[in-house]
Amino acid sequence: MGLASETERAEFEQMCAQHPELVAERRKFEESLEAYASEQAVRPPKEVKAKILKAIITMEYSTKPRSIGLLRFVAAAAVILLLGMVVLYYQANQQNKDLASANKELSDKVNADEATLDKVKTEHQSLGNAVIVNMVGTKIAPKSVANVYWDSTNSSVYLVVKNMPELPSDKQYQLWALIDNKQKSLGVFDATDKNIILKMDSTKKAQAFAITIEKKGGNPHPTLDSLTSIGKTQLTQ
């Protein structure tokens, strides 16, 4: 590969002739390089193959016949080393791409978290005069709990989901206001980590709030068999 001088190469070949163990170690090293190149094989660019073939042909035609065998051996070793270098290059390049992708994902998550915090701060200011309605789980979903923040003065309703399992893609949770033995839909929602505080539809009156599992998009009337949470407002309407 041109890394040693003529004197160094001659000295190395002389030592190989005198010490069989050195030849064995050289062969072992070359075999390990070949095995590594085979295991980590990556298709190199087309121009690499052309350069290698050109180098081999030039070396063969520019040397004496008695040196052809040795030069072919050296050329083969050079090809293996070059392939190994190509593999390492592509691995390093891929690692750089993976790091860049990971940094972008982290940056996007930080930005999303900051936006969520700003949303929480803004909406929290609107909950100062709200009545907190604790919603407890029913027999079919004893662990499904949530809080409704309801400000009857401006009819605002906010929902804080504490523990509700994710539903199949064709189902959604639906919040209801119970008013004089009637049910008013306040909107549907999904129980995901992104929805820390959910702004629901407004209602001026409510003796209680309830959550049911409905088809995606909601229903005009609640499915009582799928009632998961309920809580009374304790206000006289």
Residue frames as a rotation matrix with the C-alpha (Angstrom) as fourth column:
MET 1
0.562 0.827 0.000 0.00
0.827 -0.562 0.000 0.00
0.000 0.000 -1.000 0.00
GLY 2
0.197 -0.574 0.795 3.08
0.386 -0.699 -0.601 2.25
0.901 0.425 0.084 -0.14
LEU 3
0.930 0.210 0.302 3.34
-0.180 -0.458 0.871 2.59
0.321 -0.864 -0.388 3.65
ALA 4
0.633 -0.764 0.130 6.83
0.194 0.318 0.928 1.09
-0.750 -0.562 0.350 3.86
SER 5
0.307 -0.629 -0.714 10.07
-0.867 -0.495 0.063 1.91
-0.393 0.600 -0.697 2.07
GLU 6
0.562 -0.185 -0.806 11.87
-0.519 0.681 -0.517 -0.53
0.644 0.709 0.287 -0.25
THR 7
-0.536 -0.844 0.008 14.40
-0.483 0.298 -0.823 -1.26
0.693 -0.445 -0.567 2.49
GLU 8
-0.474 0.435 0.766 11.67
-0.803 0.143 -0.578 -1.96
-0.361 -0.889 0.281 5.05
ARG 9
0.625 0.746 -0.232 9.80
-0.771 0.542 -0.334 -4.24
-0.123 0.387 0.914 2.67
ALA 10
0.238 -0.633 -0.736 12.97
-0.429 0.612 -0.665 -6.18
0.871 0.474 -0.127 1.83
GLU 11
-0.742 -0.522 0.422 13.82
-0.573 0.166 -0.803 -6.53
0.349 -0.837 -0.422 5.52
PHE 12
-0.056 0.822 0.566 10.27
-0.888 0.218 -0.405 -7.73
-0.457 -0.525 0.718 6.28
GLU 13
0.738 0.323 -0.592 10.34
-0.614 0.685 -0.392 -10.35
0.279 0.653 0.704 3.50
GLN 14
-0.202 -0.899 -0.388 13.76
-0.417 0.437 -0.797 -11.54
0.886 0.001 -0.463 4.71
MET 15
-0.704 0.003 0.710 12.46
-0.705 0.125 -0.699 -11.93
-0.091 -0.992 -0.085 8.26
CYS 16
0.410 0.908 0.087 9.43
-0.860 0.417 -0.294 -13.85
-0.303 0.046 0.952 6.93
ALA 17
0.475 -0.308 -0.824 11.80
-0.475 0.698 -0.535 -16.25
0.741 0.646 0.185 5.15
GLN 18
-0.588 -0.804 -0.083 13.73
-0.299 0.311 -0.902 -16.83
0.751 -0.506 -0.423 8.39
HIS 19
-0.913 0.295 0.281 10.79
-0.258 0.116 -0.959 -16.98
-0.315 -0.949 -0.029 10.81
PRO 20
-0.742 0.667 -0.073 7.77
0.362 0.489 0.793 -19.11
0.565 0.562 -0.604 9.84
GLU 21
-0.290 0.671 -0.683 5.88
0.919 -0.004 -0.394 -17.83
-0.268 -0.742 -0.615 12.86
LEU 22
-0.612 0.032 -0.790 5.98
-0.060 -0.998 0.007 -14.32
-0.788 0.052 0.613 11.41
VAL 23
-0.915 0.301 -0.269 4.45
-0.264 0.060 0.963 -15.60
0.306 0.952 0.024 8.17
ALA 24
-0.515 0.745 -0.424 1.74
0.762 0.624 0.172 -17.32
0.393 -0.234 -0.889 10.19
GLU 25
-0.333 0.371 -0.867 0.96
0.621 -0.606 -0.498 -14.13
-0.710 -0.704 -0.028 12.10
ARG 26
-0.817 0.020 -0.576 0.82
-0.378 -0.773 0.510 -12.14
-0.435 0.634 0.639 8.85
ARG 27
-0.805 0.540 -0.245 -1.57
0.066 0.492 0.868 -14.67
0.590 0.683 -0.432 7.33
LYS 28
-0.391 0.669 -0.632 -3.70
0.920 0.277 -0.276 -14.65
-0.010 -0.689 -0.724 10.49
PHE 29
-0.524 0.146 -0.839 -3.90
0.176 -0.945 -0.274 -10.84
-0.833 -0.292 0.470 10.39
GLU 30
-0.889 0.166 -0.428 -4.87
-0.459 -0.333 0.824 -10.87
-0.006 0.928 0.372 6.71
GLU 31
-0.660 0.670 -0.339 -7.55
0.467 0.720 0.514 -13.52
0.589 0.180 -0.788 7.35
SER 32
-0.375 0.527 -0.763 -8.99
0.803 -0.227 -0.551 -11.46
-0.463 -0.819 -0.338 10.23
LEU 33
-0.692 0.096 -0.715 -9.23
-0.288 -0.946 0.151 -8.44
-0.662 0.310 0.682 7.96
GLU 34
-0.861 0.365 -0.353 -10.95
-0.266 0.269 0.926 -10.52
0.433 0.891 -0.135 5.30
ALA 35
-0.530 0.685 -0.501 -13.40
0.798 0.602 -0.022 -11.96
0.286 -0.411 -0.865 7.86
TYR 36
-0.453 0.340 -0.824 -14.21
0.447 -0.713 -0.540 -8.52
-0.771 -0.613 0.171 9.21
ALA 37
-0.808 0.118 -0.577 -14.77
-0.500 -0.655 0.567 -7.16
-0.311 0.747 0.588 5.71
SER 38
-0.785 0.535 -0.312 -17.11
0.138 0.642 0.754 -10.07
0.603 0.550 -0.578 4.93
GLU 39
-0.419 0.635 -0.649 -19.13
0.905 0.234 -0.356 -9.62
-0.074 -0.737 -0.672 8.11
GLN 40
-0.081 0.339 -0.937 -19.47
0.323 -0.881 -0.347 -5.87
-0.943 -0.331 -0.038 7.70
ALA 41
-0.655 -0.265 0.708 -19.85
0.728 0.030 0.685 -5.93
-0.203 0.964 0.173 3.94
VAL 42
0.252 0.680 -0.689 -21.24
0.180 -0.732 -0.657 -2.69
-0.951 0.041 -0.307 2.52
ARG 43
0.449 -0.049 0.892 -21.57
0.888 0.136 -0.440 -2.05
-0.100 0.989 0.105 -1.20
PRO 44
-0.310 -0.634 -0.709 -18.91
0.485 -0.746 0.456 0.61
-0.818 -0.202 0.539 -1.95
PRO 45
0.440 0.426 -0.791 -19.43
-0.397 -0.697 -0.597 3.36
-0.805 0.577 -0.137 -4.51
LYS 46
0.932 -0.007 0.362 -18.85
0.304 0.559 -0.772 2.37
-0.197 0.829 0.523 -8.13
GLU 47
0.730 -0.679 0.078 -15.80
-0.458 -0.571 -0.681 4.61
0.506 0.462 -0.728 -8.40
VAL 48
0.321 -0.623 0.713 -13.98
-0.801 0.223 0.556 2.60
-0.505 -0.750 -0.427 -5.70
LYS 49
0.584 -0.052 0.810 -14.06
0.247 0.962 -0.116 -0.60
-0.774 0.268 0.574 -7.80
ALA 50
0.934 -0.204 0.292 -12.76
0.248 -0.216 -0.944 1.27
0.255 0.955 -0.152 -10.85
LYS 51
0.558 -0.757 0.341 -9.85
-0.793 -0.607 -0.049 2.75
0.244 -0.242 -0.939 -8.87
ILE 52
0.323 -0.418 0.849 -8.89
-0.504 0.683 0.528 -0.64
-0.801 -0.599 0.010 -7.42
LEU 53
0.724 0.004 0.689 -8.90
0.470 0.728 -0.498 -2.38
-0.504 0.685 0.526 -10.83
LYS 54
0.887 -0.408 0.215 -6.88
-0.087 -0.606 -0.791 0.44
0.453 0.683 -0.573 -12.37
ALA 55
0.418 -0.753 0.507 -4.31
-0.899 -0.266 0.347 0.22
-0.126 -0.601 -0.789 -9.57
ILE 56
0.403 -0.232 0.885 -3.95
-0.118 0.946 0.302 -3.57
-0.908 -0.226 0.353 -9.92
ILE 57
0.858 -0.034 0.513 -3.57
0.500 0.287 -0.817 -3.44
-0.119 0.957 0.263 -13.72
THR 58
0.781 -0.584 0.221 -0.98
-0.449 -0.772 -0.451 -0.67
0.433 0.253 -0.865 -13.47
MET 59
0.318 -0.667 0.673 1.03
-0.807 0.182 0.562 -2.61
-0.497 -0.722 -0.481 -10.89
GLU 60
0.548 -0.063 0.834 0.96
0.184 0.982 -0.047 -5.84
-0.816 0.179 0.550 -12.93
TYR 61
0.836 -0.147 0.528 2.10
0.538 0.033 -0.842 -4.28
0.107 0.989 0.107 -16.23
SER 62
0.721 -0.574 0.389 4.78
-0.470 -0.817 -0.334 -2.08
0.509 0.058 -0.859 -14.70
THR 63
0.370 -0.579 0.727 6.71
-0.759 0.263 0.596 -4.83
-0.536 -0.772 -0.342 -12.88
LYS 64
-0.546 -0.654 -0.524 8.96
-0.824 0.532 0.195 -7.71
0.151 0.538 -0.829 -13.87
PRO 65
0.143 0.654 -0.743 7.42
-0.479 0.702 0.526 -11.16
0.866 0.281 0.414 -14.44
ARG 66
-0.450 -0.380 -0.808 9.13
0.396 0.726 -0.562 -12.65
0.800 -0.573 -0.176 -11.37
SER 67
-0.999 0.041 0.004 7.32
-0.024 -0.499 -0.867 -10.14
-0.034 -0.866 0.499 -9.11
ILE 68
-0.479 0.877 -0.031 3.80
-0.443 -0.211 0.871 -10.78
0.758 0.431 0.490 -10.40
GLY 69
-0.029 0.487 -0.873 2.88
0.539 0.743 0.397 -13.33
0.842 -0.459 -0.284 -7.71
LEU 70
-0.588 -0.267 -0.763 4.03
0.805 -0.281 -0.522 -11.13
-0.075 -0.922 0.380 -4.85
LEU 71
-0.979 0.204 0.003 2.35
-0.201 -0.970 0.134 -8.05
0.031 0.131 0.991 -6.30
ARG 72
-0.271 0.926 -0.262 -0.91
-0.147 0.230 0.962 -9.91
0.951 0.299 0.074 -6.73
PHE 73
-0.107 0.173 -0.979 -0.72
0.870 0.492 -0.008 -10.94
0.481 -0.853 -0.203 -3.11
VAL 74
-0.823 -0.252 -0.509 -0.03
0.484 -0.779 -0.399 -7.38
-0.296 -0.575 0.763 -2.00
ALA 75
-0.828 0.555 0.085 -2.82
-0.352 -0.631 0.691 -6.09
0.437 0.542 0.718 -4.26
ALA 76
-0.080 0.824 -0.562 -5.29
0.341 0.552 0.761 -8.55
0.937 -0.131 -0.325 -2.72
ALA 77
-0.293 -0.094 -0.952 -4.28
0.956 -0.021 -0.292 -7.43
0.008 -0.995 0.096 0.75
ALA 78
-0.986 -0.090 -0.140 -4.68
0.088 -0.996 0.017 -3.80
-0.141 0.004 0.990 -0.34
VAL 79
-0.498 0.867 -0.008 -8.18
-0.163 -0.084 0.983 -4.53
0.852 0.491 0.183 -1.63
ILE 80
0.046 0.503 -0.863 -9.15
0.778 0.524 0.346 -6.10
0.626 -0.688 -0.368 1.71
LEU 81
-0.574 -0.341 -0.744 -7.73
0.765 -0.546 -0.341 -3.16
-0.290 -0.765 0.575 3.65
LEU 82
-0.973 0.214 0.090 -9.45
-0.146 -0.865 0.480 -0.69
0.180 0.453 0.873 1.36
LEU 83
-0.192 0.949 -0.252 -12.78
0.148 0.282 0.948 -2.47
0.970 0.145 -0.195 1.76
GLY 84
-0.081 0.104 -0.991 -12.30
0.975 0.213 -0.057 -2.37
0.205 -0.972 -0.119 5.51
MET 85
-0.878 -0.285 -0.385 -11.68
0.362 -0.921 -0.143 1.36
-0.314 -0.265 0.912 5.35
VAL 86
-0.717 0.684 0.133 -14.82
-0.215 -0.399 0.891 1.80
0.663 0.611 0.434 3.23
VAL 87
0.013 0.732 -0.682 -16.84
0.623 0.528 0.578 -0.15
0.782 -0.432 -0.449 5.81
LEU 88
-0.347 -0.221 -0.911 -15.51
0.913 -0.300 -0.275 1.98
-0.212 -0.928 0.306 8.66
TYR 89
-0.999 -0.027 0.021 -16.28
0.032 -0.954 0.298 5.15
0.012 0.298 0.954 6.71
TYR 90
-0.400 0.916 -0.009 -19.87
-0.115 -0.041 0.993 4.15
0.909 0.399 0.121 6.08
GLN 91
0.036 0.374 -0.927 -20.32
0.876 0.435 0.210 3.05
0.482 -0.819 -0.312 9.70
ALA 92
-0.667 -0.344 -0.661 -19.03
0.649 -0.704 -0.289 6.41
-0.366 -0.622 0.693 10.96
ASN 93
-0.924 0.361 0.130 -21.22
-0.190 -0.725 0.662 8.23
0.333 0.587 0.738 8.46
GLN 94
-0.117 0.925 -0.361 -24.29
0.274 0.379 0.884 6.25
0.955 0.004 -0.297 9.60
GLN 95
-0.164 -0.009 -0.986 -23.48
0.984 0.069 -0.165 6.93
0.070 -0.998 -0.002 13.26
ASN 96
-0.949 -0.199 -0.246 -23.31
0.216 -0.975 -0.046 10.66
-0.231 -0.097 0.968 12.51
LYS 97
-0.607 0.792 0.065 -26.72
-0.231 -0.254 0.939 10.48
0.760 0.555 0.337 10.80
ASP 98
0.032 0.619 -0.785 -28.18
0.678 0.564 0.472 8.58
0.735 -0.547 -0.401 13.78
LEU 99
-0.507 -0.288 -0.813 -26.80
0.827 -0.429 -0.364 11.18
-0.244 -0.857 0.455 16.21
ALA 100
-0.985 0.167 0.036 -28.21
-0.142 -0.919 0.367 14.02
0.094 0.357 0.930 14.14
SER 101
-0.282 0.935 -0.216 -31.62
0.012 0.229 0.973 12.29
0.959 0.272 -0.076 14.06
ALA 102
-0.026 0.232 -0.972 -31.53
0.926 0.371 0.064 11.71
0.376 -0.899 -0.225 17.83
ASN 103
-0.823 -0.329 -0.464 -30.62
0.491 -0.823 -0.286 15.35
-0.288 -0.463 0.839 18.45
LYS 104
-0.802 0.581 0.142 -33.52
-0.298 -0.595 0.746 16.50
0.518 0.556 0.650 16.27
GLU 105
-0.013 0.822 -0.569 -35.97
0.401 0.526 0.750 14.22
0.916 -0.218 -0.337 18.09
LEU 106
-0.269 -0.157 -0.950 -34.73
0.963 -0.067 -0.262 15.52
-0.022 -0.985 0.169 21.46
SER 107
-0.984 -0.120 -0.129 -35.02
0.113 -0.992 0.059 19.13
-0.135 0.044 0.990 20.27
ASP 108
-0.513 0.858 0.019 -38.55
-0.182 -0.131 0.974 18.53
0.839 0.496 0.224 18.97
LYS 109
0.050 0.530 -0.846 -39.56
0.752 0.538 0.381 16.94
0.657 -0.656 -0.372 22.28
VAL 110
-0.615 -0.333 -0.715 -38.15
0.741 -0.555 -0.379 19.86
-0.271 -0.762 0.588 24.28
ASN 111
-0.958 0.279 0.068 -40.03
-0.218 -0.860 0.461 22.33
0.187 0.427 0.885 22.08
ALA 112
-0.210 0.926 -0.313 -43.24
0.080 0.336 0.939 20.30
0.974 0.173 -0.144 22.44
ASP 113
-0.095 0.129 -0.987 -42.83
0.954 0.294 -0.053 20.14
0.283 -0.947 -0.151 26.22
GLU 114
-0.886 -0.259 -0.385 -42.27
0.366 -0.900 -0.236 23.90
-0.286 -0.350 0.892 26.41
ALA 115
-0.728 0.680 0.084 -45.39
-0.332 -0.457 0.825 24.51
0.600 0.573 0.559 24.32
THR 116
-0.009 0.729 -0.684 -47.36
0.495 0.598 0.630 22.19
0.869 -0.333 -0.366 26.61
LEU 117
-0.412 -0.209 -0.887 -46.12
0.906 -0.193 -0.376 24.01
-0.092 -0.959 0.269 29.71
ASP 118
-0.996 0.075 -0.041 -47.11
-0.080 -0.984 0.160 27.36
-0.029 0.163 0.986 28.21
LYS 119
-0.379 0.912 -0.156 -50.57
-0.145 0.108 0.984 25.92
0.914 0.396 0.091 27.47
VAL 120
-0.030 0.339 -0.940 -50.90
0.845 0.512 0.158 24.66
0.534 -0.790 -0.301 31.03
LYS 121
-0.758 -0.311 -0.573 -49.88
0.596 -0.687 -0.415 28.03
-0.265 -0.656 0.707 32.49
THR 122
-0.893 0.443 0.082 -52.33
-0.322 -0.755 0.572 29.89
0.315 0.484 0.816 30.27
GLU 123
-0.114 0.911 -0.396 -55.20
-0.018 0.397 0.918 27.54
0.993 0.112 -0.029 31.02
HIS 124
-0.352 -0.067 -0.934 -54.35
0.875 0.330 -0.354 27.39
0.332 -0.941 -0.057 34.72
GLN 125
-0.994 -0.026 -0.108 -55.03
0.060 -0.943 -0.328 31.12
-0.094 -0.333 0.938 34.94
SER 126
-0.482 0.872 -0.086 -58.54
-0.571 -0.239 0.785 30.40
0.664 0.428 0.613 33.69
LEU 127
-0.026 0.452 -0.891 -59.13
0.363 0.835 0.413 27.87
0.932 -0.312 -0.186 36.48
GLY 128
-0.868 -0.433 0.244 -58.75
-0.036 -0.435 -0.900 30.24
0.496 -0.789 0.362 39.40
ASN 129
-0.523 0.747 0.409 -62.50
-0.835 -0.355 -0.421 30.44
-0.169 -0.562 0.810 40.16
ALA 130
-0.206 0.450 -0.869 -63.35
-0.583 0.656 0.478 26.92
0.786 0.606 0.127 39.02
VAL 131
0.412 0.401 0.818 -65.15
-0.861 0.466 0.206 24.29
-0.298 -0.789 0.537 41.06
ILE 132
-0.634 -0.686 -0.358 -63.24
-0.751 0.657 0.072 21.00
0.186 0.315 -0.931 41.17
VAL 133
0.565 0.810 0.157 -65.34
-0.820 0.573 -0.003 17.91
-0.092 -0.127 0.988 40.56
ASN 134
-0.549 -0.763 0.343 -63.62
-0.736 0.635 0.234 14.65
-0.396 -0.124 -0.910 41.48
MET 135
0.437 0.666 -0.605 -64.65
-0.870 0.484 -0.096 11.87
0.228 0.568 0.791 39.14
VAL 136
-0.272 -0.482 0.833 -64.25
-0.714 0.682 0.161 8.33
-0.646 -0.551 -0.529 40.44
GLY 137
-0.807 -0.120 -0.578 -64.19
-0.521 0.606 0.602 5.05
0.278 0.787 -0.551 38.57
THR 138
0.292 0.948 0.128 -67.20
-0.953 0.278 0.120 2.75
0.078 -0.157 0.985 38.28
LYS 139
0.476 -0.052 0.878 -67.38
-0.362 0.898 0.250 -1.03
-0.802 -0.437 0.408 38.66
ILE 140
0.908 -0.111 0.403 -66.35
0.393 0.554 -0.733 -1.61
-0.142 0.825 0.547 35.06
ALA 141
0.226 -0.873 0.432 -63.36
0.468 -0.292 -0.834 0.76
0.854 0.391 0.343 35.37
PRO 142
0.788 0.208 -0.579 -62.54
0.612 -0.176 0.771 1.33
0.058 -0.962 -0.266 39.07
LYS 143
-0.039 -0.911 -0.410 -59.16
0.802 -0.273 0.531 2.93
-0.596 -0.308 0.741 38.33
SER 144
-0.303 -0.024 0.953 -60.43
0.808 -0.536 0.243 5.45
0.505 0.844 0.182 35.76
VAL 145
0.277 0.324 -0.905 -60.27
0.813 -0.581 0.041 8.77
-0.512 -0.747 -0.424 37.61
ALA 146
-0.372 -0.337 0.865 -60.26
0.741 -0.669 0.058 12.39
0.559 0.663 0.498 36.44
ASN 147
-0.388 0.254 -0.886 -60.97
0.611 -0.649 -0.453 15.92
-0.690 -0.718 0.097 37.63
VAL 148
0.086 0.468 0.880 -63.34
0.879 -0.451 0.153 18.42
0.468 0.760 -0.451 36.04
TYR 149
-0.701 -0.263 -0.663 -62.57
0.523 -0.822 -0.227 22.12
-0.485 -0.506 0.713 36.58
TRP 150
-0.160 0.791 0.590 -65.83
0.896 -0.134 0.423 23.94
0.414 0.596 -0.688 35.98
ASP 151
-0.918 -0.076 -0.390 -66.38
0.230 -0.903 -0.363 27.67
-0.325 -0.423 0.846 36.22
SER 152
-0.179 0.955 0.235 -70.13
0.952 0.229 -0.204 28.19
-0.249 0.187 -0.950 36.23
THR 153
0.145 0.224 -0.964 -69.73
0.182 -0.964 -0.196 31.96
-0.972 -0.147 -0.181 35.91
ASN 154
-0.132 -0.233 -0.963 -68.30
-0.842 -0.486 0.233 31.72
-0.522 0.842 -0.132 32.38
SER 155
0.783 0.621 0.042 -69.37
-0.538 0.709 -0.456 28.11
-0.313 0.334 0.889 31.63
SER 156
0.078 -0.836 -0.543 -65.75
-0.888 0.189 -0.418 26.96
0.453 0.515 -0.728 31.03
VAL 157
0.890 0.157 0.428 -65.05
-0.337 0.859 0.386 23.24
-0.307 -0.488 0.817 31.48
TYR 158
0.041 -0.925 -0.378 -61.58
-0.905 0.126 -0.407 21.74
0.424 0.359 -0.832 31.70
LEU 159
0.962 0.274 -0.021 -60.79
-0.251 0.907 0.338 18.06
0.112 -0.320 0.941 32.16
VAL 160
-0.065 -0.985 0.161 -57.65
-0.992 0.046 -0.116 16.63
0.107 -0.167 -0.980 33.77
VAL 161
0.757 0.293 -0.583 -57.27
-0.335 0.941 0.039 12.92
0.561 0.166 0.811 33.02
LYS 162
0.267 -0.657 0.705 -55.40
-0.935 0.000 0.354 11.09
-0.233 -0.754 -0.614 35.77
ASN 163
-0.727 -0.490 0.481 -55.65
-0.407 0.872 0.273 7.43
-0.554 0.003 -0.833 34.89
MET 164
0.494 0.870 0.000 -57.54
-0.493 0.280 -0.824 6.22
-0.716 0.406 0.567 31.85
PRO 165
-0.184 -0.597 0.781 -56.34
0.320 0.714 0.622 3.37
-0.929 0.365 0.060 29.62
GLU 166
-0.656 -0.077 -0.751 -55.86
-0.640 -0.470 0.608 4.02
-0.400 0.879 0.258 25.92
LEU 167
0.260 0.878 0.401 -58.72
-0.289 0.467 -0.835 2.75
-0.921 0.101 0.376 23.78
PRO 168
-0.157 -0.219 0.963 -58.81
0.791 0.556 0.255 0.99
-0.591 0.802 0.086 20.40
SER 169
-0.932 -0.360 -0.047 -58.57
0.256 -0.742 0.620 3.28
-0.258 0.566 0.783 17.39
ASP 170
-0.555 0.789 0.264 -62.33
0.297 -0.109 0.949 3.05
0.777 0.605 -0.174 16.76
LYS 171
0.386 0.671 -0.633 -63.27
0.849 0.009 0.528 4.17
0.361 -0.741 -0.566 20.31
GLN 172
-0.515 -0.506 0.692 -63.07
0.108 -0.839 -0.533 7.45
0.850 -0.200 0.487 22.28
TYR 173
-0.575 0.335 -0.747 -63.98
0.790 -0.010 -0.613 8.72
-0.213 -0.942 -0.258 25.71
GLN 174
-0.287 0.551 0.784 -66.91
0.352 -0.700 0.621 11.18
0.891 0.454 0.007 25.87
LEU 175
-0.936 -0.060 -0.346 -67.62
0.345 -0.351 -0.871 13.69
-0.070 -0.934 0.349 28.65
TRP 176
-0.167 0.958 0.233 -71.20
0.572 -0.099 0.814 14.44
0.803 0.269 -0.532 29.67
ALA 177
-0.934 0.090 0.345 -72.87
-0.318 -0.647 -0.693 17.04
0.161 -0.757 0.633 31.85
LEU 178
-0.516 0.795 -0.320 -75.93
0.779 0.590 0.211 15.72
0.356 -0.141 -0.924 33.69
ILE 179
-0.969 0.233 0.088 -78.55
-0.246 -0.948 -0.203 18.48
0.036 -0.218 0.975 33.82
ASP 180
-0.266 0.945 0.189 -82.05
-0.855 -0.140 -0.500 17.90
-0.446 -0.294 0.845 35.24
ASN 181
0.140 0.270 0.953 -82.01
-0.078 0.962 -0.262 14.19
-0.987 -0.037 0.155 34.36
LYS 182
0.996 0.088 0.026 -80.74
0.021 0.055 -0.998 14.94
-0.089 0.995 0.053 30.85
GLN 183
0.259 -0.958 0.124 -77.29
0.610 0.262 0.748 14.45
-0.749 -0.118 0.653 29.37
LYS 184
0.945 -0.060 -0.323 -75.36
-0.259 -0.740 -0.620 17.09
-0.202 0.670 -0.715 27.44
SER 185
0.606 -0.766 0.215 -72.28
0.794 0.570 -0.211 16.07
0.039 0.299 0.954 25.47
LEU 186
0.812 -0.412 -0.415 -69.19
-0.210 -0.868 0.450 18.13
-0.545 -0.278 -0.791 26.25
GLY 187
0.440 -0.632 -0.638 -66.97
-0.878 -0.155 -0.452 16.49
0.187 0.760 -0.623 23.64
VAL 188
0.975 -0.184 -0.127 -64.80
0.187 0.982 0.015 13.44
0.122 -0.038 0.992 23.05
PHE 189
0.435 -0.890 0.135 -61.14
-0.900 -0.435 0.034 12.89
0.029 -0.136 -0.990 23.92
ASP 190
0.585 -0.399 -0.706 -58.33
0.082 0.896 -0.437 10.34
0.807 0.198 0.557 23.88
ALA 191
0.949 -0.299 0.103 -56.37
-0.123 -0.049 0.991 9.37
-0.292 -0.953 -0.083 26.97
THR 192
0.540 -0.827 0.154 -52.83
0.612 0.261 -0.747 10.23
0.578 0.498 0.647 25.83
ASP 193
0.018 -0.646 -0.763 -49.80
0.955 -0.214 0.204 11.76
-0.295 -0.732 0.614 27.53
LYS 194
-0.734 -0.342 0.587 -50.05
0.571 -0.778 0.261 14.84
0.368 0.527 0.767 25.29
ASN 195
0.025 0.850 0.527 -53.43
0.080 -0.527 0.846 15.87
0.996 0.021 -0.081 26.70
ILE 196
-0.829 -0.371 -0.418 -52.51
0.444 0.017 -0.896 17.14
0.340 -0.929 0.150 30.16
ILE 197
-0.536 0.724 -0.434 -55.40
0.077 -0.470 -0.879 19.61
-0.841 -0.505 0.196 30.41
LEU 198
-0.724 0.367 0.585 -58.30
0.681 0.240 0.692 19.21
0.114 0.899 -0.423 28.00
LYS 199
-0.784 0.538 -0.310 -60.62
-0.414 -0.825 -0.385 22.12
-0.463 -0.173 0.869 27.26
MET 200
-0.683 0.624 0.379 -64.09
0.693 0.718 0.066 20.66
-0.231 0.307 -0.923 26.76
ASP 201
-0.360 0.653 0.666 -67.34
0.393 -0.541 0.743 22.21
0.846 0.529 -0.062 25.55
SER 202
-0.918 -0.016 0.396 -68.93
-0.290 -0.654 -0.699 24.74
0.270 -0.756 0.596 27.90
THR 203
-0.175 0.920 -0.351 -71.97
0.622 0.380 0.685 24.31
0.763 -0.099 -0.639 30.09
LYS 204
-0.332 0.139 0.933 -73.79
-0.478 -0.878 -0.039 26.77
0.813 -0.459 0.358 32.31
LYS 205
0.334 0.533 0.777 -75.48
-0.942 0.208 0.263 24.13
-0.021 -0.820 0.572 34.44
ALA 206
-0.083 -0.295 -0.952 -74.53
-0.288 0.921 -0.260 20.68
0.954 0.253 -0.162 35.70
GLN 207
0.711 0.300 0.636 -75.45
-0.696 0.169 0.698 18.55
0.102 -0.939 0.329 38.68
ALA 208
0.428 -0.614 0.663 -72.81
-0.046 0.718 0.694 15.97
-0.902 -0.328 0.279 37.75
PHE 209
0.183 -0.448 -0.875 -70.29
-0.981 -0.140 -0.133 14.99
-0.062 0.883 -0.465 35.12
ALA 210
0.547 0.029 0.836 -69.79
-0.143 0.988 0.059 11.54
-0.825 -0.152 0.545 33.61
ILE 211
-0.267 -0.675 -0.688 -67.43
-0.919 -0.036 0.392 9.82
-0.289 0.737 -0.611 31.17
THR 212
0.615 0.456 0.643 -68.40
-0.202 0.880 -0.431 6.95
-0.762 0.135 0.633 28.88
ILE 213
-0.643 -0.749 0.162 -66.67
-0.081 0.276 0.958 4.96
-0.762 0.602 -0.239 26.15
GLU 214
0.517 0.839 -0.167 -68.26
-0.186 -0.080 -0.979 5.60
-0.835 0.538 0.115 22.77
LYS 215
0.516 -0.302 0.801 -67.53
0.830 0.406 -0.382 5.04
-0.210 0.863 0.461 19.10
LYS 216
-0.578 -0.808 -0.115 -64.93
0.729 -0.575 0.372 7.36
-0.367 0.131 0.921 17.54
GLY 217
-0.759 0.293 0.582 -66.48
0.180 -0.764 0.620 10.79
0.626 0.575 0.527 17.11
GLY 218
-0.920 0.358 0.158 -68.97
-0.268 -0.283 -0.921 10.31
-0.285 -0.890 0.357 19.95
ASN 219
-0.578 0.815 0.034 -72.67
0.746 0.510 0.429 9.57
0.332 0.273 -0.903 20.28
PRO 220
-0.341 0.534 0.773 -75.68
-0.205 -0.845 0.494 11.88
0.917 0.010 0.398 20.77
HIS 221
0.667 0.556 0.495 -76.66
-0.634 0.076 0.770 9.87
0.391 -0.828 0.403 23.85
PRO 222
-0.258 -0.863 0.434 -74.39
-0.966 0.224 -0.129 8.11
0.015 -0.453 -0.892 26.40
THR 223
0.173 0.181 -0.968 -73.95
-0.213 0.967 0.143 4.36
0.962 0.181 0.205 26.47
LEU 224
0.521 0.111 0.846 -74.61
-0.815 -0.230 0.532 3.69
0.253 -0.967 -0.029 30.16
ASP 225
0.988 -0.154 -0.010 -73.10
0.152 0.958 0.242 0.21
-0.028 -0.241 0.970 30.00
SER 226
0.264 -0.948 0.177 -69.75
0.783 0.103 -0.613 1.82
0.563 0.301 0.770 29.24
LEU 227
0.831 0.070 0.551 -69.81
-0.218 -0.872 0.439 4.41
0.511 -0.485 -0.709 32.07
THR 228
0.168 -0.879 -0.446 -66.25
0.578 0.454 -0.678 4.65
0.799 -0.144 0.584 33.39
SER 229
-0.786 -0.466 -0.407 -66.26
0.607 -0.458 -0.649 7.71
0.117 -0.757 0.643 35.70
ILE 230
0.222 0.869 0.443 -68.76
0.529 -0.489 0.694 10.00
0.819 0.080 -0.568 37.40
GLY 231
-0.708 -0.441 -0.552 -68.68
0.703 -0.366 -0.610 12.91
0.066 -0.820 0.569 39.87
LYS 232
0.416 0.908 -0.042 -71.25
0.898 -0.403 0.179 15.24
0.146 -0.112 -0.983 41.42
THR 233
-0.163 -0.452 0.877 -70.84
0.375 -0.851 -0.368 19.02
0.913 0.269 0.308 41.38
GLN 234
-0.279 0.157 -0.947 -72.45
0.960 0.034 -0.277 19.55
-0.011 -0.987 -0.160 44.82
LEU 235
-0.991 0.043 -0.130 -73.98
-0.048 -0.998 0.035 22.79
-0.128 0.041 0.991 43.54
THR 236
-0.206 0.978 0.044 -77.65
0.578 0.157 -0.801 23.66
-0.789 -0.139 -0.598 43.77
GLN 237
-0.899 -0.114 0.422 -78.91
0.433 -0.376 0.819 24.70
0.065 0.919 0.388 40.33
